[in-house]
Amino acid sequence: MTTTPIDAGTVAKILASCLGSDASKYHAVIAVRTPVASQHWDGAVIAVDSAGQYVQCETKGDRGTSQDVPPTFINNRLWGTGHIVEYFDSIGEPVGQGRYLSLGAGHYTSDVAKITISYGDNPKQYPAVMAGGAFFYTAAFSTGTSATNHFSATSAPYVHAYNAAGKEIYNQKKDAQFTGNHK
C-alpha cells in the first residue's frame, strides 16, 4: 500500500508528544502516513538517537504515541548473534466497516539491501519503506469473506530480507522465533 511522507514540522510535533523532553535527542528516519486512517492511527514516525537507539511512534494527525513504556523499550529486546532483522511493534485496528489497517516496523543489519512483506499464504511480496537502518510496512485489508479478497485481517505479515545480490537472507516464515521449530 502507498504511504505518503509527513512534513518536518509535523514530525517535530509528533516526536514531542510521543517522547516529551527526550524528543530533541532523536531524528526521524521514517515518517509516513498509512494509506487509510483508523480511529487511533494514520501513520508512524521511526526515529533514532546518536547511540543508535530507535523509537516507533504511531501517529494520529500531529500527535504521536507509543505502546512501549518507555517508548525506547524496543531497543531493550534481545538482539542475538545471527539476527538479521529485529522487530519493533506490529499493530492492527479496524478502519470503519469491512476494513482493517495493519502496520509494523523494525530494524535490520547492514547485510540487508531490501525488505519486503508478504501476507498470509499469498507469496506476493510488497516493498517496505527503508531508511536509517529501520523499515516500516502498512496495508489496508478488507475483512469480508468474498472470493475476490486475497487478504483479510487474519493475513499475518511476514518479513523477507534480501542482500545486495538479491538473495533472500531472511524469511520470517522460517524464523524459529515465530515457527517454534528451534533446532
N, C-alpha and C positions, 0 to 999 in steps of 0.2 A: 504494500500500500504506500501511497505517496505521502511523504512528510513535507512540511514547509518550515523554513528557518524562523527562529524567534529573534527579533531585533535586540541589539546590545542593551538598550535602555531597559527593556522589559526583562531581559536576563538578569540584570543587576537587581531589579525589584524581586524577582523570583528567588534568587540566591539569598537576598537579605531576609525574606520572610521564612525561608527554609533553614538557614544557618545562623541567623541572628548576627551577633558580633563577630563570628568567625567568617562571614561571607567575604570579607576583603582578602582573606588568605587564599581563596580559590579563584581559578579562572575556568570558564566554561570551555569544554572541548566539543560537546554536542549540545545543541539547543534547538529542538524541533517540536512542531505541533503534530498531533496524530491526525489521520485522515477524517476522523469523526470525533466528536466530544461526548464523553459520558457525563454523568451527574457530577463526578468528582475530579475527572482528569481530561485534559485536552493536549497534553504533551509531556515532555520531560527535558530537564537540564542535567547533564552529567558534567561535573567539574572536578578539577584536580588541584592539589596544592603543590608547593615546591618539593615536598617529601614524597610525592607520588601517591598520596592518599586521595582516593576518589570519593565522591558523594553523588547520589542519584536523588534528584528532587522531581517529583511528579508535579505538573503544573495545572492550574485552572486559572485562565486569564493571566494576571500578573502576580499571582500568589504561588508559592512553592511549598510542598510538604514532603516529608519522607516517612515511610512506615518504619524506618530504623531509628532506634534510640541508643546513642546519638546518631544523627544522620550519617556519620562516617563509620558506623558499625560495619558496613560492608567490607571494610579493609581488615577487619579482625577475623574474617573467615579463613579457614585453612587453605593455604596455598602450598601444596605439597610438591615435591620434586616430580618432574614428569608431567605436570599440568600444563596445558597449552591455553585453555580457556578457563576463566573463573567467572561465576555468575554473581550479579548484583540481585536486584529484585525483578521478579516477573509477576505481573498482576493482570487481572481482567475484571470487567464490570459490564453489565447490560447498558446498552445505548438505545433507550426507547424500546418500543415493542418490536421483537423479532431480530434485534441486532445485538452484537457483543463486541467490545473492544478489548484487545489483548496487547500488552506491551511488556518489554523486558530489556535488560541490559547486562553488560558485563565488561570484563577486560581480557586482553589476550597478550601473549608473548610476542617478541619481535620476529619469531619464525612465521607468523601469520600474515598473509598478504590479502586474504579475502575471507569474509564471514558471510554465510548465507543461512537462511532459516527455511525449514520445511515444516509442514503442519500435518499431524496425524499420519495416516498411511499414504498420503499423496507424496510422490517422490519429487515433485516440482520444488525448486529452491528459489527463494527470493533474497535479494541482497539486503544486508543490514547496513545501517549508517555506521561508518567507522571514522574515528578521529582521535588523536591524542592517546592511543592505547586502549580506548573504550569503544564499545559497539552498542547500538540501540536498534530494536526492531519493534514494529507495531503492525497490527492487522485488525480489520473490522470484519466480522463474520455475521452471517445470517444464522439465527437459532432455529430456523424452520427445519422440516424433515423432508422437503420435496426432493425428488431425484435430481434436480438441477443444482442442488447445493453441494459443492465439493468440500466445504469446510463447515464446521459447526463450533459452538462454544466449547465442545469437548475435544476438539482437534488440538492436541498438545503441540506446542512449538518445539522444534529440535534444531539445535545449533550445529553447523558444519563449518570447519575451518580448513583453508587451503593455503599451501605455501606459494612462493613466487612462481614455481614451475607449474602450478595448477593441480598439484597432487593433494588429495584430501588427507589432512594430518590429524583431524579430529572429527568425530561423529558422535553427538550426544546420545543417539540411539544405542551406541555400543559402549558407552561410558558406564563402568561398574557402579559408579556413584548413583546412577539412575536406574540401571537394569537389575542391580542386586547380584550380578554374576561376578563376584570377586574371585580372582584366581590366586 
